[in-house]
Amino acid sequence: MTDHPATDDIIGIGFGPANLSFAIALRDAMGGAPRPTMRFIERQDRFGWHRAMMLPGADMQISFVKDLVSLRDPTSPFSFLNYLHVKGRLSTFLNLKTFNPSRVEYNDYLAWAADQFSEVVAYGETVDSVQPETRDGRLAAFVVQARDGAGAQRLRRCRHLVVAAGGDPAIPAPFAEHMQDKRLIHSSWYLPGIAEALGAPRLDGPEPRILVVGAGQSAVEIVTDLGARYPRALVDLAIRGPALKPADDSPFVNEIFDPAAVDRIHDAPAPVRAELIAAHRATNYAVVDADLIQDFYATLYEQAVSGVIRYRLRRSTRVVALEPASDGLRATLRDDIAGTEERQGYAAVICATGYQRATVPAILDPLRPFMDGETADRHYRLPLAGAEPRVSLHLQGFSEPTHGLTETLLSILPVRAAAIADTILAEERAARAAIRPAASAP
Ligand SMILES: Cc1cc2nc3c(=O)[nH]c(=O)nc-3n(C[C@H](O)[C@H](O)[C@H](O)COP(=O)(O)OP(=O)(O)OC[C@H]3O[C@@H](n4cnc5c(N)ncnc54)[C@H](O)[C@@H]3O)c2cc1C
């Protein structure tokens, strides 16, 4: 541990797509100036975007035009099109006639962009908390406390903090109390988790029975992947509702992801705002791409024809109890329509139950005495009370109730990133301009 924190002007916590897009926007807006300096802290040991869900055949649910930069600057060298050009795949990609690249290719695009910032990213460090540094009782700087892979503490100081740490796995009862059991897996660590729980696929021995819980895109992707990965597996998909529902990406509805929609939502009275967000939930939550639903339905139909049942869709079904056993986990499944309960053993249980985000991430708790409420302003800045000038705190991805459904997605990353970069740079320039005449006075 060092008692002398390294200092940067701006620190970003997390280096996923949101802070990557911010790093590009900041560098563009600085136009080659050496200050302010930036640093990002990322807990993964290298760049990776939802690596545990890099499933064969999974596509992006967004147009590649909504990449890290194009909505802000279509001429940027960090566009997805320039990535294709650099990689020599522009013409062949066009022949695919799609707006939705594979998730694997998009991760490669993001990693290619992230590599160009490697000198300002501290990989392999997890931020535990952010402490206030005060001068005369006022907040003068943030001290970011992180741990590296060997457990050593790292301290870094900054005046502008941009937190884009993503969501935390949402694990409801009765699963939460069993999360230490390696046979219970959240979708956020699906690929390494299932390999650890079941090992390599076997062509002999008992057929593993696996339960997937959830009604969203990840749940159906995982069911499909399990079937291909473990050709002898029997897979149950338990959903609370009566049917899998399609994601609505029709054009009028999709306007909710336009940059201009953020203004409309933000400026609306709070109850109207909540209604608007609720009215558009079927774009993103507990819904599945229509083509994936179609494929899954066809698979169930083929089973009905052949009589060989490997997949079961258990509708209106809740897991009401879970117990560990020597050979797996025993789940009690309640069918709410039939009013029946059934106990079933599973070699592995996968929670595709989504993510949760606090309004203010817990790592910022020590700063609460200096926070003026928990609501970020239109430019994603959390109001501070008793802070010196040129000290600011910005959040990316935590303001869905005020800024709408784009918050947790990729839709408007470059526009949001520019809003934050411009706010910080305007403040820095104003402060320097105020110092300069005084310094040059006779
Ligand atoms: C499987 C999957 C597919 C998706 N597909 C799409 C899609 O097609 N289109 C779309 O719009 N959205 C999609 N999403 C939504 C997703 O939230 C966004 O794609 C995107 O990841 C948001 O970027 P982010 O940078 O805000 O968060 P994240 O991508 O979650 O990045 C946050 C980063 O912060 C790091 N971090 C977290 N805590 C700490 C800490 N304490 N210290 C240091 N580092 C930390 C994490 O390691 C991570 O790298 C998908 C989500 C999933 C799970």
PDBQT file of the ligand as one rigid body, heavy atoms in Angstrom, charges set to zero:
ROOT
HETATM    1  C1  LIG A 501     -25.158 -10.694 -22.680  1.00  0.00    +0.000 C 
HETATM    2  C2  LIG A 501     -25.510  -9.243 -22.856  1.00  0.00    +0.000 A 
HETATM    3  C3  LIG A 501     -25.737  -8.740 -24.121  1.00  0.00    +0.000 A 
HETATM    4  C4  LIG A 501     -26.069  -7.404 -24.291  1.00  0.00    +0.000 A 
HETATM    5  N1  LIG A 501     -26.305  -6.953 -25.545  1.00  0.00    +0.000 NA
HETATM    6  C5  LIG A 501     -26.649  -5.676 -25.722  1.00  0.00    +0.000 A 
HETATM    7  C6  LIG A 501     -26.927  -5.173 -27.046  1.00  0.00    +0.000 A 
HETATM    8  O1  LIG A 501     -26.865  -5.909 -28.028  1.00  0.00    +0.000 OA
HETATM    9  N2  LIG A 501     -27.260  -3.863 -27.178  1.00  0.00    +0.000 N 
HETATM   10  C7  LIG A 501     -27.343  -3.020 -26.096  1.00  0.00    +0.000 A 
HETATM   11  O2  LIG A 501     -27.641  -1.842 -26.276  1.00  0.00    +0.000 OA
HETATM   12  N3  LIG A 501     -27.094  -3.471 -24.848  1.00  0.00    +0.000 NA
HETATM   13  C8  LIG A 501     -26.763  -4.756 -24.634  1.00  0.00    +0.000 A 
HETATM   14  N4  LIG A 501     -26.521  -5.219 -23.370  1.00  0.00    +0.000 N 
HETATM   15  C9  LIG A 501     -26.632  -4.268 -22.209  1.00  0.00    +0.000 C 
HETATM   16  C10 LIG A 501     -25.264  -3.862 -21.601  1.00  0.00    +0.000 C 
HETATM   17  O3  LIG A 501     -25.475  -3.296 -20.339  1.00  0.00    +0.000 OA
HETATM   18  C11 LIG A 501     -24.508  -2.881 -22.440  1.00  0.00    +0.000 C 
HETATM   19  O4  LIG A 501     -24.223  -3.547 -23.625  1.00  0.00    +0.000 OA
HETATM   20  C12 LIG A 501     -23.137  -2.407 -21.925  1.00  0.00    +0.000 C 
HETATM   21  O5  LIG A 501     -22.394  -3.491 -21.435  1.00  0.00    +0.000 OA
HETATM   22  C13 LIG A 501     -23.182  -1.276 -20.935  1.00  0.00    +0.000 C 
HETATM   23  O6  LIG A 501     -21.860  -0.773 -20.816  1.00  0.00    +0.000 OA
HETATM   24  P1  LIG A 501     -21.246  -0.253 -19.458  1.00  0.00    +0.000 P 
HETATM   25  O7  LIG A 501     -19.870   0.177 -19.752  1.00  0.00    +0.000 OA
HETATM   26  O8  LIG A 501     -22.187   0.732 -18.853  1.00  0.00    +0.000 OA
HETATM   27  O9  LIG A 501     -21.302  -1.491 -18.466  1.00  0.00    +0.000 OA
HETATM   28  P2  LIG A 501     -20.464  -2.848 -18.506  1.00  0.00    +0.000 P 
HETATM   29  O10 LIG A 501     -20.338  -3.357 -19.882  1.00  0.00    +0.000 OA
HETATM   30  O11 LIG A 501     -21.098  -3.736 -17.494  1.00  0.00    +0.000 OA
HETATM   31  O12 LIG A 501     -19.013  -2.421 -18.017  1.00  0.00    +0.000 OA
HETATM   32  C14 LIG A 501     -18.733  -2.092 -16.688  1.00  0.00    +0.000 C 
HETATM   33  C15 LIG A 501     -17.267  -2.384 -16.425  1.00  0.00    +0.000 C 
HETATM   34  O13 LIG A 501     -16.933  -1.955 -15.118  1.00  0.00    +0.000 OA
HETATM   35  C16 LIG A 501     -16.102  -2.935 -14.504  1.00  0.00    +0.000 C 
HETATM   36  N5  LIG A 501     -16.272  -2.795 -13.063  1.00  0.00    +0.000 N 
HETATM   37  C17 LIG A 501     -17.394  -3.013 -12.343  1.00  0.00    +0.000 A 
HETATM   38  N6  LIG A 501     -17.186  -2.767 -11.034  1.00  0.00    +0.000 NA
HETATM   39  C18 LIG A 501     -15.887  -2.392 -10.917  1.00  0.00    +0.000 A 
HETATM   40  C19 LIG A 501     -15.074  -2.011  -9.819  1.00  0.00    +0.000 A 
HETATM   41  N7  LIG A 501     -15.564  -1.955  -8.574  1.00  0.00    +0.000 N 
HETATM   42  N8  LIG A 501     -13.781  -1.708 -10.056  1.00  0.00    +0.000 NA
HETATM   43  C20 LIG A 501     -13.275  -1.744 -11.309  1.00  0.00    +0.000 A 
HETATM   44  N9  LIG A 501     -14.019  -2.106 -12.399  1.00  0.00    +0.000 NA
HETATM   45  C21 LIG A 501     -15.297  -2.408 -12.205  1.00  0.00    +0.000 A 
HETATM   46  C22 LIG A 501     -16.591  -4.254 -15.066  1.00  0.00    +0.000 C 
HETATM   47  O14 LIG A 501     -15.608  -5.264 -15.003  1.00  0.00    +0.000 OA
HETATM   48  C23 LIG A 501     -16.947  -3.867 -16.516  1.00  0.00    +0.000 C 
HETATM   49  O15 LIG A 501     -15.884  -4.075 -17.398  1.00  0.00    +0.000 OA
HETATM   50  C24 LIG A 501     -26.186  -6.542 -23.165  1.00  0.00    +0.000 A 
HETATM   51  C25 LIG A 501     -25.983  -7.055 -21.886  1.00  0.00    +0.000 A 
HETATM   52  C26 LIG A 501     -25.645  -8.388 -21.728  1.00  0.00    +0.000 A 
HETATM   53  C27 LIG A 501     -25.449  -8.919 -20.343  1.00  0.00    +0.000 C 
ENDROOT
TORSDOF 0
